[in-house]
Every structure is written in structure tokens, then in C-alpha cells.
Amino acid sequence: MKREIPICHHCGEANGVKKHGIAKSGHQRYYCALCKKTFQTNYIYKGKEQNIAAQVERLLTDELTPEQISNEIRVRLSTVEQHIKHLARMSN
Ligand SMILES: [Zn+2]
């Protein structure tokens, strides 16, 4: 039940979003047919820290490694590790 397609960074809809190749930086790019713009997942997740935290927490519960979580939600490993540290602090 893995959800690979993110919501559009521009209009917030997932309906028109399709994969659109890989950027030079190595990030997956997406194209939104609704607003006819492209975006990258790394970019979209910035500013959605709460969302990342919730996903990291959920995947940790599923016993995924930080590397697997990084792949799963398409954020940098360092970002995942930051959230894990944060979660550890909160549970202490
Ligand atoms: Zn859009």
C-alpha cells in the first residue's frame, strides 16, 4: 500500500501528478497536469516538517531503518536522522 505519488507542491492536489524523470540532482521529479508545473519531492517536503515527523514516526514503528525511511518518504537520510533524534528526545 505504498503511496509513491506526492501531492502537487503548487496546487496541493494528487490527482494530476505523474512522475517526470529524474532531476540532475538525482531527485525524482513530478509533473502536475492540473497546474502544468513540475516539482521535486525533496522540495515539496520542505516546510512540511510535521508531515515528515509523522511519517518517520510511523515507519519507525514498522521497524524500518533510517535508510529505508529515507527511501520510503524520499527525504534525505540526515533529515530522517534529525527527526529520529527529535522523537527520541520527546519520548524521554
Ligand atoms: Zn498542481
PDB file of the backbone (N, CA, C, O) and the ligand in Angstrom, with CONECT records:
HET     ZN  A 101       1
ATOM      1  N   MET A   1       0.842  -1.208   0.000  1.00  0.00           N
ATOM      2  CA  MET A   1       0.000   0.000   0.000  1.00  0.00           C
ATOM      3  C   MET A   1       0.872   1.251   0.000  1.00  0.00           C
ATOM      4  O   MET A   1       0.497   2.292   0.540  1.00  0.00           O
ATOM      5  N   LYS A   2       2.041   1.124  -0.617  1.00  0.00           N
ATOM      6  CA  LYS A   2       2.953   2.267  -0.635  1.00  0.00           C
ATOM      7  C   LYS A   2       2.414   3.361  -1.545  1.00  0.00           C
ATOM      8  O   LYS A   2       1.990   3.109  -2.673  1.00  0.00           O
ATOM      9  N   ARG A   3       2.442   4.562  -1.030  1.00  0.00           N
ATOM     10  CA  ARG A   3       1.947   5.690  -1.811  1.00  0.00           C
ATOM     11  C   ARG A   3       3.140   6.420  -2.388  1.00  0.00           C
ATOM     12  O   ARG A   3       3.872   7.097  -1.665  1.00  0.00           O
ATOM     13  N   GLU A   4       3.338   6.285  -3.688  1.00  0.00           N
ATOM     14  CA  GLU A   4       4.548   6.840  -4.287  1.00  0.00           C
ATOM     15  C   GLU A   4       4.367   8.238  -4.840  1.00  0.00           C
ATOM     16  O   GLU A   4       5.332   8.990  -4.974  1.00  0.00           O
ATOM     17  N   ILE A   5       3.139   8.587  -5.160  1.00  0.00           N
ATOM     18  CA  ILE A   5       2.913   9.887  -5.778  1.00  0.00           C
ATOM     19  C   ILE A   5       2.554  10.918  -4.703  1.00  0.00           C
ATOM     20  O   ILE A   5       1.582  10.749  -3.967  1.00  0.00           O
ATOM     21  N   PRO A   6       3.345  11.977  -4.626  1.00  0.00           N
ATOM     22  CA  PRO A   6       3.064  13.011  -3.624  1.00  0.00           C
ATOM     23  C   PRO A   6       2.001  13.986  -4.123  1.00  0.00           C
ATOM     24  O   PRO A   6       1.607  13.953  -5.289  1.00  0.00           O
ATOM     25  N   ILE A   7       1.552  14.841  -3.231  1.00  0.00           N
ATOM     26  CA  ILE A   7       0.648  15.905  -3.680  1.00  0.00           C
ATOM     27  C   ILE A   7       1.464  16.969  -4.400  1.00  0.00           C
ATOM     28  O   ILE A   7       2.666  17.108  -4.177  1.00  0.00           O
ATOM     29  N   CYS A   8       0.792  17.714  -5.262  1.00  0.00           N
ATOM     30  CA  CYS A   8       1.455  18.779  -6.021  1.00  0.00           C
ATOM     31  C   CYS A   8       1.897  19.891  -5.084  1.00  0.00           C
ATOM     32  O   CYS A   8       1.149  20.335  -4.212  1.00  0.00           O
ATOM     33  N   HIS A   9       3.130  20.327  -5.286  1.00  0.00           N
ATOM     34  CA  HIS A   9       3.669  21.406  -4.462  1.00  0.00           C
ATOM     35  C   HIS A   9       2.932  22.717  -4.712  1.00  0.00           C
ATOM     36  O   HIS A   9       2.870  23.581  -3.837  1.00  0.00           O
ATOM     37  N   HIS A  10       2.382  22.853  -5.900  1.00  0.00           N
ATOM     38  CA  HIS A  10       1.787  24.137  -6.296  1.00  0.00           C
ATOM     39  C   HIS A  10       0.301  24.222  -5.940  1.00  0.00           C
ATOM     40  O   HIS A  10      -0.150  25.235  -5.406  1.00  0.00           O
ATOM     41  N   CYS A  11      -0.458  23.167  -6.231  1.00  0.00           N
ATOM     42  CA  CYS A  11      -1.908  23.239  -6.011  1.00  0.00           C
ATOM     43  C   CYS A  11      -2.387  22.286  -4.915  1.00  0.00           C
ATOM     44  O   CYS A  11      -3.547  22.352  -4.507  1.00  0.00           O
ATOM     45  N   GLY A  12      -1.516  21.408  -4.438  1.00  0.00           N
ATOM     46  CA  GLY A  12      -1.887  20.547  -3.326  1.00  0.00           C
ATOM     47  C   GLY A  12      -2.738  19.344  -3.710  1.00  0.00           C
ATOM     48  O   GLY A  12      -3.179  18.598  -2.836  1.00  0.00           O
ATOM     49  N   GLU A  13      -2.974  19.145  -5.006  1.00  0.00           N
ATOM     50  CA  GLU A  13      -3.771  18.001  -5.457  1.00  0.00           C
ATOM     51  C   GLU A  13      -2.862  16.850  -5.877  1.00  0.00           C
ATOM     52  O   GLU A  13      -1.770  17.082  -6.398  1.00  0.00           O
ATOM     53  N   ALA A  14      -3.299  15.619  -5.657  1.00  0.00           N
ATOM     54  CA  ALA A  14      -2.512  14.463  -6.079  1.00  0.00           C
ATOM     55  C   ALA A  14      -3.038  13.890  -7.391  1.00  0.00           C
ATOM     56  O   ALA A  14      -2.350  13.102  -8.039  1.00  0.00           O
ATOM     57  N   ASN A  15      -4.225  14.269  -7.781  1.00  0.00           N
ATOM     58  CA  ASN A  15      -4.913  13.633  -8.914  1.00  0.00           C
ATOM     59  C   ASN A  15      -4.164  13.734 -10.238  1.00  0.00           C
ATOM     60  O   ASN A  15      -4.162  12.788 -11.024  1.00  0.00           O
ATOM     61  N   GLY A  16      -3.530  14.875 -10.486  1.00  0.00           N
ATOM     62  CA  GLY A  16      -2.910  15.074 -11.786  1.00  0.00           C
ATOM     63  C   GLY A  16      -1.414  14.837 -11.786  1.00  0.00           C
ATOM     64  O   GLY A  16      -0.746  15.102 -12.786  1.00  0.00           O
ATOM     65  N   VAL A  17      -0.872  14.338 -10.670  1.00  0.00           N
ATOM     66  CA  VAL A  17       0.580  14.246 -10.524  1.00  0.00           C
ATOM     67  C   VAL A  17       1.118  12.946 -11.111  1.00  0.00           C
ATOM     68  O   VAL A  17       0.631  11.856 -10.810  1.00  0.00           O
ATOM     69  N   LYS A  18       2.143  13.094 -11.963  1.00  0.00           N
ATOM     70  CA  LYS A  18       2.804  11.925 -12.547  1.00  0.00           C
ATOM     71  C   LYS A  18       4.318  12.084 -12.420  1.00  0.00           C
ATOM     72  O   LYS A  18       4.837  13.196 -12.322  1.00  0.00           O
ATOM     73  N   LYS A  19       5.001  10.961 -12.425  1.00  0.00           N
ATOM     74  CA  LYS A  19       6.462  11.015 -12.413  1.00  0.00           C
ATOM     75  C   LYS A  19       6.954  11.696 -13.685  1.00  0.00           C
ATOM     76  O   LYS A  19       6.360  11.555 -14.754  1.00  0.00           O
ATOM     77  N   HIS A  20       8.045  12.431 -13.547  1.00  0.00           N
ATOM     78  CA  HIS A  20       8.504  13.254 -14.669  1.00  0.00           C
ATOM     79  C   HIS A  20      10.024  13.193 -14.765  1.00  0.00           C
ATOM     80  O   HIS A  20      10.686  14.216 -14.945  1.00  0.00           O
ATOM     81  N   GLY A  21      10.565  11.998 -14.645  1.00  0.00           N
ATOM     82  CA  GLY A  21      12.009  11.832 -14.790  1.00  0.00           C
ATOM     83  C   GLY A  21      12.767  12.198 -13.526  1.00  0.00           C
ATOM     84  O   GLY A  21      12.183  12.512 -12.488  1.00  0.00           O
ATOM     85  N   ILE A  22      14.081  12.147 -13.648  1.00  0.00           N
ATOM     86  CA  ILE A  22      14.952  12.404 -12.504  1.00  0.00           C
ATOM     87  C   ILE A  22      15.718  13.695 -12.760  1.00  0.00           C
ATOM     88  O   ILE A  22      16.274  13.887 -13.841  1.00  0.00           O
ATOM     89  N   ALA A  23      15.747  14.570 -11.779  1.00  0.00           N
ATOM     90  CA  ALA A  23      16.484  15.829 -11.908  1.00  0.00           C
ATOM     91  C   ALA A  23      17.985  15.561 -11.873  1.00  0.00           C
ATOM     92  O   ALA A  23      18.423  14.496 -11.437  1.00  0.00           O
ATOM     93  N   LYS A  24      18.774  16.537 -12.337  1.00  0.00           N
ATOM     94  CA  LYS A  24      20.226  16.388 -12.327  1.00  0.00           C
ATOM     95  C   LYS A  24      20.755  16.125 -10.934  1.00  0.00           C
ATOM     96  O   LYS A  24      21.774  15.457 -10.756  1.00  0.00           O
ATOM     97  N   SER A  25      20.057  16.656  -9.953  1.00  0.00           N
ATOM     98  CA  SER A  25      20.453  16.463  -8.555  1.00  0.00           C
ATOM     99  C   SER A  25      20.206  15.039  -8.079  1.00  0.00           C
ATOM    100  O   SER A  25      20.653  14.650  -7.000  1.00  0.00           O
ATOM    101  N   GLY A  26      19.484  14.255  -8.900  1.00  0.00           N
ATOM    102  CA  GLY A  26      19.185  12.879  -8.519  1.00  0.00           C
ATOM    103  C   GLY A  26      17.828  12.714  -7.877  1.00  0.00           C
ATOM    104  O   GLY A  26      17.427  11.599  -7.545  1.00  0.00           O
ATOM    105  N   HIS A  27      17.116  13.812  -7.698  1.00  0.00           N
ATOM    106  CA  HIS A  27      15.792  13.736  -7.081  1.00  0.00           C
ATOM    107  C   HIS A  27      14.718  13.378  -8.110  1.00  0.00           C
ATOM    108  O   HIS A  27      14.794  13.780  -9.271  1.00  0.00           O
ATOM    109  N   GLN A  28      13.738  12.631  -7.671  1.00  0.00           N
ATOM    110  CA  GLN A  28      12.597  12.323  -8.522  1.00  0.00           C
ATOM    111  C   GLN A  28      11.833  13.611  -8.824  1.00  0.00           C
ATOM    112  O   GLN A  28      11.539  14.403  -7.928  1.00  0.00           O
ATOM    113  N   ARG A  29      11.518  13.802 -10.104  1.00  0.00           N
ATOM    114  CA  ARG A  29      10.718  14.962 -10.472  1.00  0.00           C
ATOM    115  C   ARG A  29       9.297  14.510 -10.784  1.00  0.00           C
ATOM    116  O   ARG A  29       9.066  13.375 -11.200  1.00  0.00           O
ATOM    117  N   TYR A  30       8.355  15.419 -10.573  1.00  0.00           N
ATOM    118  CA  TYR A  30       6.948  15.140 -10.850  1.00  0.00           C
ATOM    119  C   TYR A  30       6.353  16.266 -11.673  1.00  0.00           C
ATOM    120  O   TYR A  30       6.810  17.408 -11.640  1.00  0.00           O
ATOM    121  N   TYR A  31       5.317  15.901 -12.412  1.00  0.00           N
ATOM    122  CA  TYR A  31       4.601  16.881 -13.220  1.00  0.00           C
ATOM    123  C   TYR A  31       3.133  16.862 -12.817  1.00  0.00           C
ATOM    124  O   TYR A  31       2.521  15.799 -12.717  1.00  0.00           O
ATOM    125  N   CYS A  32       2.580  18.037 -12.586  1.00  0.00           N
ATOM    126  CA  CYS A  32       1.166  18.131 -12.232  1.00  0.00           C
ATOM    127  C   CYS A  32       0.375  18.573 -13.457  1.00  0.00           C
ATOM    128  O   CYS A  32       0.602  19.657 -13.994  1.00  0.00           O
ATOM    129  N   ALA A  33      -0.561  17.721 -13.897  1.00  0.00           N
ATOM    130  CA  ALA A  33      -1.356  18.034 -15.090  1.00  0.00           C
ATOM    131  C   ALA A  33      -2.390  19.112 -14.799  1.00  0.00           C
ATOM    132  O   ALA A  33      -2.900  19.746 -15.723  1.00  0.00           O
ATOM    133  N   LEU A  34      -2.701  19.326 -13.536  1.00  0.00           N
ATOM    134  CA  LEU A  34      -3.728  20.313 -13.186  1.00  0.00           C
ATOM    135  C   LEU A  34      -3.197  21.739 -13.316  1.00  0.00           C
ATOM    136  O   LEU A  34      -3.869  22.610 -13.869  1.00  0.00           O
ATOM    137  N   CYS A  35      -1.984  21.973 -12.802  1.00  0.00           N
ATOM    138  CA  CYS A  35      -1.442  23.336 -12.920  1.00  0.00           C
ATOM    139  C   CYS A  35      -0.272  23.386 -13.910  1.00  0.00           C
ATOM    140  O   CYS A  35       0.351  24.430 -14.101  1.00  0.00           O
ATOM    141  N   LYS A  36       0.018  22.222 -14.542  1.00  0.00           N
ATOM    142  CA  LYS A  36       1.033  22.166 -15.602  1.00  0.00           C
ATOM    143  C   LYS A  36       2.398  22.667 -15.148  1.00  0.00           C
ATOM    144  O   LYS A  36       3.076  23.411 -15.857  1.00  0.00           O
ATOM    145  N   LYS A  37       2.782  22.242 -13.952  1.00  0.00           N
ATOM    146  CA  LYS A  37       4.090  22.615 -13.428  1.00  0.00           C
ATOM    147  C   LYS A  37       4.800  21.364 -12.931  1.00  0.00           C
ATOM    148  O   LYS A  37       4.175  20.353 -12.611  1.00  0.00           O
ATOM    149  N   THR A  38       6.122  21.461 -12.875  1.00  0.00           N
ATOM    150  CA  THR A  38       6.898  20.353 -12.330  1.00  0.00           C
ATOM    151  C   THR A  38       7.394  20.721 -10.941  1.00  0.00           C
ATOM    152  O   THR A  38       7.489  21.896 -10.587  1.00  0.00           O
ATOM    153  N   PHE A  39       7.706  19.701 -10.169  1.00  0.00           N
ATOM    154  CA  PHE A  39       8.299  19.919  -8.853  1.00  0.00           C
ATOM    155  C   PHE A  39       9.062  18.673  -8.461  1.00  0.00           C
ATOM    156  O   PHE A  39       8.919  17.625  -9.092  1.00  0.00           O
ATOM    157  N   GLN A  40       9.884  18.785  -7.406  1.00  0.00           N
ATOM    158  CA  GLN A  40      10.653  17.643  -6.902  1.00  0.00           C
ATOM    159  C   GLN A  40      10.187  17.314  -5.494  1.00  0.00           C
ATOM    160  O   GLN A  40       9.765  18.190  -4.740  1.00  0.00           O
ATOM    161  N   THR A  41      10.272  16.032  -5.156  1.00  0.00           N
ATOM    162  CA  THR A  41       9.779  15.642  -3.831  1.00  0.00           C
ATOM    163  C   THR A  41      10.559  16.278  -2.702  1.00  0.00           C
ATOM    164  O   THR A  41       9.977  16.689  -1.699  1.00  0.00           O
ATOM    165  N   ASN A  42      11.881  16.365  -2.854  1.00  0.00           N
ATOM    166  CA  ASN A  42      12.670  16.962  -1.782  1.00  0.00           C
ATOM    167  C   ASN A  42      12.164  18.357  -1.468  1.00  0.00           C
ATOM    168  O   ASN A  42      12.090  18.782  -0.315  1.00  0.00           O
ATOM    169  N   TYR A  43      11.828  19.034  -2.516  1.00  0.00           N
ATOM    170  CA  TYR A  43      11.350  20.393  -2.452  1.00  0.00           C
ATOM    171  C   TYR A  43       9.989  20.459  -1.777  1.00  0.00           C
ATOM    172  O   TYR A  43       9.762  21.284  -0.892  1.00  0.00           O
ATOM    173  N   ILE A  44       9.092  19.588  -2.199  1.00  0.00           N
ATOM    174  CA  ILE A  44       7.719  19.607  -1.700  1.00  0.00           C
ATOM    175  C   ILE A  44       7.687  19.357  -0.189  1.00  0.00           C
ATOM    176  O   ILE A  44       6.859  19.932   0.517  1.00  0.00           O
ATOM    177  N   TYR A  45       8.578  18.510   0.301  1.00  0.00           N
ATOM    178  CA  TYR A  45       8.501  18.157   1.706  1.00  0.00           C
ATOM    179  C   TYR A  45       9.069  19.237   2.611  1.00  0.00           C
ATOM    180  O   TYR A  45       8.800  19.243   3.812  1.00  0.00           O
ATOM    181  N   LYS A  46       9.852  20.152   2.048  1.00  0.00           N
ATOM    182  CA  LYS A  46      10.340  21.264   2.861  1.00  0.00           C
ATOM    183  C   LYS A  46       9.155  22.075   3.343  1.00  0.00           C
ATOM    184  O   LYS A  46       8.211  22.327   2.594  1.00  0.00           O
ATOM    185  N   GLY A  47       9.211  22.474   4.576  1.00  0.00           N
ATOM    186  CA  GLY A  47       8.108  23.248   5.100  1.00  0.00           C
ATOM    187  C   GLY A  47       6.935  22.392   5.512  1.00  0.00           C
ATOM    188  O   GLY A  47       5.900  22.904   5.937  1.00  0.00           O
ATOM    189  N   LYS A  48       7.095  21.083   5.386  1.00  0.00           N
ATOM    190  CA  LYS A  48       6.049  20.171   5.852  1.00  0.00           C
ATOM    191  C   LYS A  48       6.661  19.272   6.910  1.00  0.00           C
ATOM    192  O   LYS A  48       6.486  18.053   6.908  1.00  0.00           O
ATOM    193  N   GLU A  49       7.381  19.916   7.808  1.00  0.00           N
ATOM    194  CA  GLU A  49       8.134  19.179   8.819  1.00  0.00           C
ATOM    195  C   GLU A  49       7.238  18.274   9.659  1.00  0.00           C
ATOM    196  O   GLU A  49       7.617  17.156  10.009  1.00  0.00           O
ATOM    197  N   GLN A  50       6.070  18.762   9.969  1.00  0.00           N
ATOM    198  CA  GLN A  50       5.153  17.971  10.794  1.00  0.00           C
ATOM    199  C   GLN A  50       4.805  16.677  10.083  1.00  0.00           C
ATOM    200  O   GLN A  50       4.754  15.605  10.686  1.00  0.00           O
ATOM    201  N   ASN A  51       4.571  16.803   8.800  1.00  0.00           N
ATOM    202  CA  ASN A  51       4.215  15.668   7.979  1.00  0.00           C
ATOM    203  C   ASN A  51       5.340  14.635   7.961  1.00  0.00           C
ATOM    204  O   ASN A  51       5.096  13.437   8.104  1.00  0.00           O
ATOM    205  N   ILE A  52       6.567  15.107   7.784  1.00  0.00           N
ATOM    206  CA  ILE A  52       7.720  14.212   7.781  1.00  0.00           C
ATOM    207  C   ILE A  52       7.849  13.523   9.127  1.00  0.00           C
ATOM    208  O   ILE A  52       8.052  12.311   9.201  1.00  0.00           O
ATOM    209  N   ALA A  53       7.728  14.309  10.194  1.00  0.00           N
ATOM    210  CA  ALA A  53       7.843  13.744  11.539  1.00  0.00           C
ATOM    211  C   ALA A  53       6.841  12.620  11.742  1.00  0.00           C
ATOM    212  O   ALA A  53       7.172  11.572  12.296  1.00  0.00           O
ATOM    213  N   ALA A  54       5.607  12.846  11.287  1.00  0.00           N
ATOM    214  CA  ALA A  54       4.562  11.831  11.451  1.00  0.00           C
ATOM    215  C   ALA A  54       4.905  10.579  10.655  1.00  0.00           C
ATOM    216  O   ALA A  54       4.695   9.459  11.121  1.00  0.00           O
ATOM    217  N   GLN A  55       5.437  10.778   9.446  1.00  0.00           N
ATOM    218  CA  GLN A  55       5.766   9.622   8.612  1.00  0.00           C
ATOM    219  C   GLN A  55       6.968   8.858   9.164  1.00  0.00           C
ATOM    220  O   GLN A  55       6.990   7.628   9.156  1.00  0.00           O
ATOM    221  N   VAL A  56       7.974   9.608   9.646  1.00  0.00           N
ATOM    222  CA  VAL A  56       9.147   8.953  10.241  1.00  0.00           C
ATOM    223  C   VAL A  56       8.711   8.122  11.445  1.00  0.00           C
ATOM    224  O   VAL A  56       9.146   6.984  11.626  1.00  0.00           O
ATOM    225  N   GLU A  57       7.849   8.713  12.256  1.00  0.00           N
ATOM    226  CA  GLU A  57       7.390   8.013  13.454  1.00  0.00           C
ATOM    227  C   GLU A  57       6.648   6.729  13.077  1.00  0.00           C
ATOM    228  O   GLU A  57       6.849   5.682  13.692  1.00  0.00           O
ATOM    229  N   ARG A  58       5.793   6.823  12.066  1.00  0.00           N
ATOM    230  CA  ARG A  58       5.012   5.660  11.636  1.00  0.00           C
ATOM    231  C   ARG A  58       5.928   4.551  11.108  1.00  0.00           C
ATOM    232  O   ARG A  58       5.742   3.377  11.426  1.00  0.00           O
ATOM    233  N   LEU A  59       6.926   4.943  10.291  1.00  0.00           N
ATOM    234  CA  LEU A  59       7.805   3.951   9.680  1.00  0.00           C
ATOM    235  C   LEU A  59       8.757   3.343  10.710  1.00  0.00           C
ATOM    236  O   LEU A  59       9.148   2.180  10.601  1.00  0.00           O
ATOM    237  N   LEU A  60       9.124   4.146  11.712  1.00  0.00           N
ATOM    238  CA  LEU A  60       9.943   3.599  12.795  1.00  0.00           C
ATOM    239  C   LEU A  60       9.173   2.514  13.531  1.00  0.00           C
ATOM    240  O   LEU A  60       9.739   1.497  13.932  1.00  0.00           O
ATOM    241  N   THR A  61       7.885   2.740  13.704  1.00  0.00           N
ATOM    242  CA  THR A  61       7.024   1.756  14.362  1.00  0.00           C
ATOM    243  C   THR A  61       6.972   0.471  13.559  1.00  0.00           C
ATOM    244  O   THR A  61       6.827  -0.618  14.114  1.00  0.00           O
ATOM    245  N   ASP A  62       7.092   0.611  12.238  1.00  0.00           N
ATOM    246  CA  ASP A  62       7.129  -0.560  11.361  1.00  0.00           C
ATOM    247  C   ASP A  62       8.526  -1.184  11.293  1.00  0.00           C
ATOM    248  O   ASP A  62       8.771  -2.109  10.519  1.00  0.00           O
ATOM    249  N   GLU A  63       9.440  -0.654  12.125  1.00  0.00           N
ATOM    250  CA  GLU A  63      10.803  -1.177  12.240  1.00  0.00           C
ATOM    251  C   GLU A  63      11.620  -1.034  10.963  1.00  0.00           C
ATOM    252  O   GLU A  63      12.419  -1.909  10.629  1.00  0.00           O
ATOM    253  N   LEU A  64      11.423   0.051  10.264  1.00  0.00           N
ATOM    254  CA  LEU A  64      12.283   0.355   9.128  1.00  0.00           C
ATOM    255  C   LEU A  64      13.555   1.041   9.634  1.00  0.00           C
ATOM    256  O   LEU A  64      13.539   1.732  10.653  1.00  0.00           O
ATOM    257  N   THR A  65      14.645   0.840   8.910  1.00  0.00           N
ATOM    258  CA  THR A  65      15.887   1.528   9.251  1.00  0.00           C
ATOM    259  C   THR A  65      15.804   2.964   8.738  1.00  0.00           C
ATOM    260  O   THR A  65      14.985   3.269   7.872  1.00  0.00           O
ATOM    261  N   PRO A  66      16.658   3.853   9.277  1.00  0.00           N
ATOM    262  CA  PRO A  66      16.670   5.239   8.758  1.00  0.00           C
ATOM    263  C   PRO A  66      16.873   5.286   7.248  1.00  0.00           C
ATOM    264  O   PRO A  66      16.277   6.124   6.571  1.00  0.00           O
ATOM    265  N   GLU A  67      17.711   4.391   6.710  1.00  0.00           N
ATOM    266  CA  GLU A  67      17.947   4.359   5.263  1.00  0.00           C
ATOM    267  C   GLU A  67      16.665   4.007   4.515  1.00  0.00           C
ATOM    268  O   GLU A  67      16.347   4.614   3.493  1.00  0.00           O
ATOM    269  N   GLN A  68      15.936   3.027   5.030  1.00  0.00           N
ATOM    270  CA  GLN A  68      14.690   2.618   4.380  1.00  0.00           C
ATOM    271  C   GLN A  68      13.643   3.725   4.459  1.00  0.00           C
ATOM    272  O   GLN A  68      12.888   3.956   3.515  1.00  0.00           O
ATOM    273  N   ILE A  69      13.614   4.398   5.596  1.00  0.00           N
ATOM    274  CA  ILE A  69      12.664   5.505   5.760  1.00  0.00           C
ATOM    275  C   ILE A  69      12.994   6.616   4.780  1.00  0.00           C
ATOM    276  O   ILE A  69      12.108   7.211   4.166  1.00  0.00           O
ATOM    277  N   SER A  70      14.299   6.887   4.644  1.00  0.00           N
ATOM    278  CA  SER A  70      14.757   7.911   3.714  1.00  0.00           C
ATOM    279  C   SER A  70      14.276   7.609   2.292  1.00  0.00           C
ATOM    280  O   SER A  70      13.818   8.504   1.582  1.00  0.00           O
ATOM    281  N   ASN A  71      14.385   6.353   1.888  1.00  0.00           N
ATOM    282  CA  ASN A  71      13.914   5.940   0.567  1.00  0.00           C
ATOM    283  C   ASN A  71      12.395   6.004   0.467  1.00  0.00           C
ATOM    284  O   ASN A  71      11.837   6.451  -0.535  1.00  0.00           O
ATOM    285  N   GLU A  72      11.755   5.555   1.512  1.00  0.00           N
ATOM    286  CA  GLU A  72      10.302   5.431   1.508  1.00  0.00           C
ATOM    287  C   GLU A  72       9.624   6.793   1.349  1.00  0.00           C
ATOM    288  O   GLU A  72       8.719   6.942   0.527  1.00  0.00           O
ATOM    289  N   ILE A  73      10.053   7.778   2.125  1.00  0.00           N
ATOM    290  CA  ILE A  73       9.364   9.072   2.066  1.00  0.00           C
ATOM    291  C   ILE A  73      10.164  10.098   1.274  1.00  0.00           C
ATOM    292  O   ILE A  73       9.804  11.273   1.206  1.00  0.00           O
ATOM    293  N   ARG A  74      11.267   9.625   0.671  1.00  0.00           N
ATOM    294  CA  ARG A  74      12.028  10.461  -0.244  1.00  0.00           C
ATOM    295  C   ARG A  74      12.520  11.759   0.391  1.00  0.00           C
ATOM    296  O   ARG A  74      12.374  12.845  -0.168  1.00  0.00           O
ATOM    297  N   VAL A  75      13.096  11.613   1.555  1.00  0.00           N
ATOM    298  CA  VAL A  75      13.796  12.749   2.148  1.00  0.00           C
ATOM    299  C   VAL A  75      15.217  12.301   2.453  1.00  0.00           C
ATOM    300  O   VAL A  75      15.507  11.106   2.506  1.00  0.00           O
ATOM    301  N   ARG A  76      16.100  13.277   2.653  1.00  0.00           N
ATOM    302  CA  ARG A  76      17.489  12.945   2.910  1.00  0.00           C
ATOM    303  C   ARG A  76      17.626  12.147   4.198  1.00  0.00           C
ATOM    304  O   ARG A  76      16.846  12.308   5.137  1.00  0.00           O
ATOM    305  N   LEU A  77      18.634  11.283   4.221  1.00  0.00           N
ATOM    306  CA  LEU A  77      18.909  10.487   5.407  1.00  0.00           C
ATOM    307  C   LEU A  77      19.164  11.393   6.615  1.00  0.00           C
ATOM    308  O   LEU A  77      18.712  11.106   7.723  1.00  0.00           O
ATOM    309  N   SER A  78      19.891  12.484   6.388  1.00  0.00           N
ATOM    310  CA  SER A  78      20.198  13.394   7.505  1.00  0.00           C
ATOM    311  C   SER A  78      18.916  13.988   8.086  1.00  0.00           C
ATOM    312  O   SER A  78      18.823  14.217   9.291  1.00  0.00           O
ATOM    313  N   THR A  79      17.937  14.233   7.229  1.00  0.00           N
ATOM    314  CA  THR A  79      16.653  14.764   7.695  1.00  0.00           C
ATOM    315  C   THR A  79      15.932  13.724   8.546  1.00  0.00           C
ATOM    316  O   THR A  79      15.390  14.035   9.606  1.00  0.00           O
ATOM    317  N   VAL A  80      15.935  12.481   8.060  1.00  0.00           N
ATOM    318  CA  VAL A  80      15.309  11.390   8.807  1.00  0.00           C
ATOM    319  C   VAL A  80      15.956  11.264  10.183  1.00  0.00           C
ATOM    320  O   VAL A  80      15.268  11.111  11.192  1.00  0.00           O
ATOM    321  N   GLU A  81      17.299  11.329  10.210  1.00  0.00           N
ATOM    322  CA  GLU A  81      18.016  11.164  11.477  1.00  0.00           C
ATOM    323  C   GLU A  81      17.695  12.295  12.447  1.00  0.00           C
ATOM    324  O   GLU A  81      17.585  12.081  13.654  1.00  0.00           O
ATOM    325  N   GLN A  82      17.547  13.506  11.899  1.00  0.00           N
ATOM    326  CA  GLN A  82      17.144  14.634  12.748  1.00  0.00           C
ATOM    327  C   GLN A  82      15.813  14.366  13.424  1.00  0.00           C
ATOM    328  O   GLN A  82      15.644  14.629  14.615  1.00  0.00           O
ATOM    329  N   HIS A  83      14.872  13.842  12.655  1.00  0.00           N
ATOM    330  CA  HIS A  83      13.538  13.581  13.192  1.00  0.00           C
ATOM    331  C   HIS A  83      13.582  12.459  14.222  1.00  0.00           C
ATOM    332  O   HIS A  83      12.877  12.498  15.230  1.00  0.00           O
ATOM    333  N   ILE A  84      14.420  11.458  13.955  1.00  0.00           N
ATOM    334  CA  ILE A  84      14.543  10.358  14.908  1.00  0.00           C
ATOM    335  C   ILE A  84      15.084  10.873  16.239  1.00  0.00           C
ATOM    336  O   ILE A  84      14.597  10.502  17.306  1.00  0.00           O
ATOM    337  N   LYS A  85      16.099  11.734  16.159  1.00  0.00           N
ATOM    338  CA  LYS A  85      16.653  12.335  17.380  1.00  0.00           C
ATOM    339  C   LYS A  85      15.577  13.127  18.116  1.00  0.00           C
ATOM    340  O   LYS A  85      15.458  13.064  19.339  1.00  0.00           O
ATOM    341  N   HIS A  86      14.819  13.853  17.356  1.00  0.00           N
ATOM    342  CA  HIS A  86      13.755  14.674  17.928  1.00  0.00           C
ATOM    343  C   HIS A  86      12.724  13.793  18.627  1.00  0.00           C
ATOM    344  O   HIS A  86      12.286  14.101  19.736  1.00  0.00           O
ATOM    345  N   LEU A  87      12.343  12.707  17.981  1.00  0.00           N
ATOM    346  CA  LEU A  87      11.362  11.783  18.549  1.00  0.00           C
ATOM    347  C   LEU A  87      11.908  11.146  19.820  1.00  0.00           C
ATOM    348  O   LEU A  87      11.173  10.942  20.787  1.00  0.00           O
ATOM    349  N   ALA A  88      13.211  10.833  19.813  1.00  0.00           N
ATOM    350  CA  ALA A  88      13.834  10.225  20.979  1.00  0.00           C
ATOM    351  C   ALA A  88      13.804  11.194  22.156  1.00  0.00           C
ATOM    352  O   ALA A  88      13.557  10.798  23.295  1.00  0.00           O
ATOM    353  N   ARG A  89      14.058  12.464  21.869  1.00  0.00           N
ATOM    354  CA  ARG A  89      14.017  13.480  22.931  1.00  0.00           C
ATOM    355  C   ARG A  89      12.617  13.588  23.518  1.00  0.00           C
ATOM    356  O   ARG A  89      12.452  13.728  24.730  1.00  0.00           O
ATOM    357  N   MET A  90      11.622  13.524  22.660  1.00  0.00           N
ATOM    358  CA  MET A  90      10.243  13.705  23.138  1.00  0.00           C
ATOM    359  C   MET A  90       9.770  12.542  23.991  1.00  0.00           C
ATOM    360  O   MET A  90       8.920  12.714  24.865  1.00  0.00           O
ATOM    361  N   SER A  91      10.320  11.350  23.742  1.00  0.00           N
ATOM    362  CA  SER A  91       9.842  10.183  24.493  1.00  0.00           C
ATOM    363  C   SER A  91      10.611  10.010  25.799  1.00  0.00           C
ATOM    364  O   SER A  91      10.292   9.124  26.591  1.00  0.00           O
ATOM    365  N   ASN A  92      11.616  10.843  26.028  1.00  0.00           N
ATOM    366  CA  ASN A  92      12.375  10.741  27.277  1.00  0.00           C
ATOM    367  C   ASN A  92      11.709  11.511  28.408  1.00  0.00           C
ATOM    368  O   ASN A  92      12.220  11.528  29.528  1.00  0.00           O
TER     369      ASN A  92
HETATM  370 ZN    ZN A 101      -0.679  21.202  -9.332  1.00  0.00          ZN2+
END
